[in-house]
Amino acid sequence: MTKILSSPAKTFIIGEYLATAEGQCVVATTGPRFTLSQEANRVSTFENSVLGSVAESPAGLLKQWAYQAAAAAGESQVGPLSEKLDQVFQAQMLDQGKELGLFSGGFGASSSEFLLSYYLIAPHLGLDKNPWKVWALYRELTHRANEVSPSGADILAQWRGGIQFIDFQKRSSLDLSPVMDWSKISIFSATSPSTALGSARKVATHQNLAQFKGLAHRDHERLSEIVEQALEAIFGANLRSLGSALVRYADALAALGLEVDSARADREFFMQFKEVMGAKGAGAMLADSLVVVSEGSLPVSIIEKAEARGLKLVSAGIFPEFGTGLFR
């Protein structure tokens, strides 16, 4: 069977914005996956689907860096290396989620494009596949002077897979998948292209970070305290406490002006049901998706009412994916 190179989708469980200051966070990987196709007649759902075709995107920056690295490799190697890079950057990325009408942004498309590109060029340029080496290059390329840079938490999570607890200060990550039962936590997309509300709701991360001025020390401390409470709940397999921590984290970001009104309305919608123990938006301005913690499997009636609001169920329970790599 043919092996296919792919990368999982991602959702922040907790830690948005805090991660930009190298605070702790938890990021889950899920399906549908982002895959590569080198079939000339395959039509991608992405407007700019060829790897690195958008110059200012992370993959576009990596593409420019790769050709510069090839040019510096020595006269005898420039031609062969450039030809290999040409082949890499002709591949198309396919978004299974968008093909299914689930989401149009916020689930890690741009980071997946970077990771798939990195995976392909690594053997040609002798790049290290250690997750923190991948993250370091991403951070170097996406750094903007006088602006808050992307945390790269999605890079680490999508490269490794699972449900990653990331501690930037220690340069460590731990897969929390085996720590507790994640089947009672559901994820809904709020950016579905099949609804007018979804297509208008997406907040571009790079634009949001350009306006974001960073966290004051007291806000960093408060958010860190809530993440610690969430981690304590996870390691204690206490879903009710985890749900409460998610609500407090969303409230804290809302108080800082870092939650769109529609995300707040959606989590308040979920919290009206007795089966729900916590709900929180995820991503830039918490606008991309909803993370919902329930006592048992989320009832179909709640799912139907959520979809009537323009939300789309991505995962009924979190069943972590493999990281970026070749799979049959």
C-alpha positions as CSV (number, residue, x, y, z in Angstrom):
1,M,0.0,0.0,0.0
2,T,1.1,3.6,-0.7
3,K,2.1,5.6,2.3
4,I,0.6,9.1,2.6
5,L,2.3,12.0,4.4
6,S,-0.1,13.8,6.7
7,S,-0.4,15.9,9.8
8,P,-3.2,16.1,12.4
9,A,-5.5,19.0,13.2
10,K,-5.1,20.7,16.5
11,T,-7.1,22.4,19.2
12,F,-5.9,24.4,22.3
13,I,-7.5,22.8,25.3
14,I,-6.1,25.6,27.5
15,G,-3.2,28.1,27.3
16,E,-3.9,30.4,24.4
17,Y,-2.1,33.7,24.7
18,L,-0.2,32.5,27.8
19,A,1.8,30.3,25.4
20,T,3.1,33.4,23.5
21,A,4.9,34.3,26.7
22,E,6.2,30.7,27.0
23,G,3.6,29.8,29.5
24,Q,2.3,26.2,29.9
25,C,-0.4,25.0,27.6
26,V,-2.3,21.8,26.6
27,V,-2.9,21.2,22.9
28,A,-4.9,18.2,21.5
29,T,-4.5,16.7,18.1
30,T,-7.5,15.2,16.3
31,G,-8.7,14.2,12.8
32,P,-9.5,15.0,10.1
33,R,-5.9,15.2,8.9
34,F,-4.1,17.5,6.5
35,T,-2.6,15.3,3.8
36,L,-0.3,15.8,0.7
37,S,-1.1,14.9,-2.8
38,Q,1.3,14.9,-5.7
39,E,-1.4,14.0,-8.2
40,A,-1.5,16.6,-10.9
41,N,-5.3,16.2,-11.4
42,R,-6.3,16.4,-7.8
43,V,-8.2,19.6,-6.9
44,S,-7.5,20.9,-3.5
45,T,-10.0,22.7,-1.3
46,F,-7.4,25.3,-0.4
47,E,-7.3,28.4,-2.5
48,N,-3.5,28.4,-2.2
49,S,-2.8,24.7,-1.8
50,V,0.7,24.3,-3.2
51,L,3.2,24.1,-0.4
52,G,4.8,27.4,0.3
53,S,2.8,29.3,-2.3
54,V,2.0,32.1,0.1
55,A,5.3,33.9,0.7
56,E,4.4,35.3,4.1
57,S,3.0,32.1,5.5
58,P,5.2,29.9,7.7
59,A,5.6,27.4,4.9
60,G,6.4,30.2,2.5
61,L,9.1,31.5,4.8
62,L,10.5,28.0,5.2
63,K,10.5,27.7,1.4
64,Q,12.6,30.9,1.0
65,W,14.9,29.7,3.8
66,A,15.4,26.3,2.2
67,Y,16.4,27.7,-1.2
68,Q,18.9,30.1,0.6
69,A,20.3,27.1,2.5
70,A,20.7,25.2,-0.8
71,A,22.4,28.1,-2.4
72,A,24.9,28.2,0.5
73,A,25.6,24.5,0.3
74,G,28.3,24.8,-2.4
75,E,28.4,25.1,-6.1
76,S,28.3,21.4,-6.9
77,Q,25.2,20.9,-4.7
78,V,23.1,23.9,-5.6
79,G,21.6,22.4,-8.8
80,P,20.6,19.0,-7.4
81,L,19.3,20.4,-4.1
82,S,17.2,23.1,-6.0
83,E,15.7,20.4,-8.2
84,K,14.7,18.3,-5.1
85,L,13.2,21.4,-3.4
86,D,11.3,22.2,-6.6
87,Q,9.7,18.7,-6.4
88,V,8.8,19.3,-2.7
89,F,7.2,22.6,-3.3
90,Q,5.0,21.4,-6.1
91,A,3.0,19.1,-3.7
92,Q,-0.6,20.1,-2.8
93,M,-2.0,20.0,0.7
94,L,-5.5,18.6,1.1
95,D,-7.7,19.6,3.9
96,Q,-10.1,16.6,4.7
97,G,-12.0,18.7,7.2
98,K,-12.8,21.4,4.7
99,E,-13.8,18.8,2.2
100,L,-16.3,17.5,4.8
101,G,-17.6,21.0,5.5
102,L,-16.3,20.9,9.1
103,F,-14.0,24.0,9.3
104,S,-12.1,26.6,7.3
105,G,-9.6,27.8,9.8
106,G,-8.2,27.6,13.3
107,F,-7.4,23.8,13.3
108,G,-3.7,24.1,12.3
109,A,-3.7,24.3,8.5
110,S,-0.8,26.7,8.3
111,S,1.3,24.9,10.9
112,S,0.6,21.6,9.1
113,E,1.8,23.1,5.9
114,F,5.0,24.1,7.6
115,L,5.4,20.7,9.1
116,L,4.7,18.7,5.9
117,S,7.2,21.0,4.1
118,Y,9.8,20.5,6.8
119,Y,9.4,16.7,6.8
120,L,10.0,16.6,3.0
121,I,13.0,18.9,2.9
122,A,14.7,17.5,6.1
123,P,16.6,14.7,4.4
124,H,17.8,17.0,1.6
125,L,19.1,19.7,3.9
126,G,20.2,17.5,6.8
127,L,17.6,19.0,9.2
128,D,17.0,17.5,12.7
129,K,13.6,16.0,13.3
130,N,13.7,16.6,17.0
131,P,10.4,18.5,17.8
132,W,12.2,21.3,19.6
133,K,14.6,21.8,16.6
134,V,11.5,22.0,14.3
135,W,9.9,24.5,16.7
136,A,13.1,26.6,17.0
137,L,13.3,27.0,13.2
138,Y,9.6,27.9,13.1
139,R,10.1,30.5,15.8
140,E,13.1,31.9,14.0
141,L,11.3,32.3,10.7
142,T,8.0,33.7,12.1
143,H,9.6,36.2,14.5
144,R,8.5,39.7,13.9
145,A,10.3,42.7,15.5
146,N,8.1,44.7,17.9
147,E,5.2,42.2,17.7
148,V,4.2,39.2,19.7
149,S,5.3,36.1,17.7
150,P,3.3,32.8,17.4
151,S,4.0,30.4,20.2
152,G,4.7,27.4,18.0
153,A,2.7,25.2,20.5
154,D,0.7,23.9,17.5
155,I,4.0,23.0,15.8
156,L,5.1,20.8,18.8
157,A,1.7,19.2,19.2
158,Q,1.1,18.4,15.5
159,W,4.6,17.1,15.0
160,R,4.3,14.7,18.0
161,G,0.6,13.9,18.0
162,G,-1.4,12.9,21.1
163,I,-2.6,15.5,23.7
164,Q,0.5,17.5,24.5
165,F,1.2,19.3,27.8
166,I,3.9,21.8,26.7
167,D,6.2,23.5,29.1
168,F,8.3,26.0,27.2
169,Q,10.5,27.0,30.1
170,K,11.7,23.4,30.5
171,R,11.6,22.7,26.7
172,S,9.6,19.6,27.4
173,S,6.3,18.1,26.3
174,L,4.3,15.2,27.7
175,D,1.5,13.2,26.0
176,L,-1.5,13.3,28.3
177,S,-3.5,10.8,26.3
178,P,-3.0,8.0,28.8
179,V,-3.5,10.1,31.9
180,M,-7.3,10.2,31.8
181,D,-10.3,9.4,29.7
182,W,-10.8,12.1,27.1
183,S,-13.9,10.6,25.5
184,K,-16.2,13.0,27.5
185,I,-14.6,16.1,25.9
186,S,-16.1,17.2,22.5
187,I,-14.8,19.7,20.0
188,F,-17.0,21.8,17.7
189,S,-15.8,23.9,14.9
190,A,-17.1,27.5,14.9
191,T,-15.5,28.4,11.5
192,S,-17.5,26.1,9.2
193,P,-17.5,27.3,5.6
194,S,-21.0,25.9,5.3
195,T,-22.5,28.6,7.5
196,A,-22.4,32.4,7.1
197,L,-21.6,32.9,10.7
198,G,-18.7,30.4,10.6
199,S,-17.1,31.9,7.5
200,A,-17.3,35.4,9.0
201,R,-16.1,34.4,12.5
202,K,-12.5,33.3,11.9
203,V,-9.9,35.6,13.4
204,A,-6.6,35.4,11.6
205,T,-3.9,34.6,14.2
206,H,-1.1,36.7,12.6
207,Q,-3.4,39.7,12.5
208,N,-4.6,39.2,16.1
209,L,-1.0,38.8,17.3
210,A,0.0,42.0,15.5
211,Q,-2.6,43.9,17.6
212,F,-1.9,41.9,20.8
213,K,0.5,43.7,23.1
214,G,1.4,40.8,25.4
215,L,0.3,40.0,28.9
216,A,1.0,42.1,32.0
217,H,2.7,40.2,34.8
218,R,-0.4,39.9,36.9
219,D,-2.4,38.5,34.0
220,H,0.3,36.0,33.2
221,E,0.3,34.9,36.8
222,R,-3.5,34.6,36.9
223,L,-3.7,32.6,33.6
224,S,-0.8,30.4,34.8
225,E,-2.6,29.6,38.0
226,I,-5.7,28.5,36.1
227,V,-3.6,26.3,33.8
228,E,-2.0,24.7,36.9
229,Q,-5.5,24.0,38.2
230,A,-6.5,22.4,34.9
231,L,-3.4,20.2,34.9
232,E,-4.1,19.1,38.5
233,A,-7.6,18.1,37.3
234,I,-6.2,16.2,34.4
235,F,-3.7,14.3,36.4
236,G,-6.5,13.6,39.0
237,A,-8.9,12.5,36.2
238,N,-11.4,15.0,37.5
239,L,-13.5,16.2,34.6
240,R,-15.7,18.5,36.7
241,S,-12.7,20.4,38.0
242,L,-11.2,20.5,34.5
243,G,-14.5,21.9,33.1
244,S,-14.5,24.6,35.8
245,A,-10.9,25.5,35.0
246,L,-11.8,25.9,31.3
247,V,-14.6,28.3,32.2
248,R,-12.4,30.3,34.5
249,Y,-9.7,30.6,31.8
250,A,-12.2,31.8,29.2
251,D,-13.6,34.3,31.7
252,A,-10.1,35.6,32.4
253,L,-9.3,36.1,28.7
254,A,-12.7,37.7,28.2
255,A,-11.8,40.2,31.0
256,L,-8.7,41.1,28.9
257,G,-10.7,41.6,25.8
258,L,-9.4,38.4,24.2
259,E,-12.8,36.7,23.5
260,V,-15.2,37.5,20.7
261,D,-18.8,37.9,21.7
262,S,-19.9,35.0,19.7
263,A,-17.5,32.6,21.5
264,R,-18.9,33.8,24.8
265,A,-22.4,33.3,23.6
266,D,-21.6,29.8,22.4
267,R,-20.1,28.7,25.7
268,E,-23.0,30.1,27.6
269,F,-25.3,28.1,25.3
270,F,-23.5,24.9,26.3
271,M,-23.4,25.8,30.0
272,Q,-27.2,25.9,30.2
273,F,-27.4,22.1,29.9
274,K,-27.0,20.1,33.1
275,E,-24.9,17.5,31.3
276,V,-22.2,20.1,30.5
277,M,-19.5,20.7,33.2
278,G,-17.5,23.2,31.2
279,A,-17.1,25.0,27.9
280,K,-14.4,27.2,26.4
281,G,-13.6,28.7,23.0
282,A,-10.2,27.9,21.5
283,G,-7.8,29.8,19.2
284,A,-7.3,33.4,18.5
285,M,-9.9,35.4,20.4
286,L,-11.3,32.0,21.4
287,A,-13.2,32.2,18.0
288,D,-12.1,29.0,16.2
289,S,-13.8,26.2,18.1
290,L,-15.5,25.1,21.3
291,V,-14.1,22.6,23.8
292,V,-17.0,21.1,25.8
293,V,-16.6,18.8,28.9
294,S,-19.7,16.7,29.7
295,E,-20.6,14.1,32.3
296,G,-21.1,11.4,29.7
297,S,-21.4,11.3,25.9
298,L,-22.8,14.6,24.8
299,P,-26.6,14.0,24.0
300,V,-27.6,14.1,20.4
301,S,-30.2,16.8,21.2
302,I,-27.5,19.2,22.4
303,I,-25.3,18.4,19.3
304,E,-28.3,19.2,17.1
305,K,-29.0,22.5,18.8
306,A,-25.4,23.4,18.6
307,E,-25.3,22.7,14.9
308,A,-28.5,24.8,14.5
309,R,-26.3,27.7,15.8
310,G,-23.8,27.1,13.1
311,L,-21.4,25.0,15.0
312,K,-20.1,21.7,13.6
313,L,-19.1,18.6,15.6
314,V,-15.5,17.7,14.8
315,S,-14.9,15.1,17.5
316,A,-17.3,13.5,19.9
317,G,-14.7,12.8,22.5
318,I,-11.0,13.4,21.9
319,F,-9.3,10.4,20.3
320,P,-5.7,11.7,19.7
321,E,-4.0,11.3,16.4
322,F,-0.5,10.3,15.4
323,G,1.8,13.1,14.7
324,T,3.2,14.2,11.3
325,G,4.6,11.4,9.3
326,L,4.0,8.7,6.6
327,F,1.1,6.4,7.2
328,R,-0.7,3.7,5.2
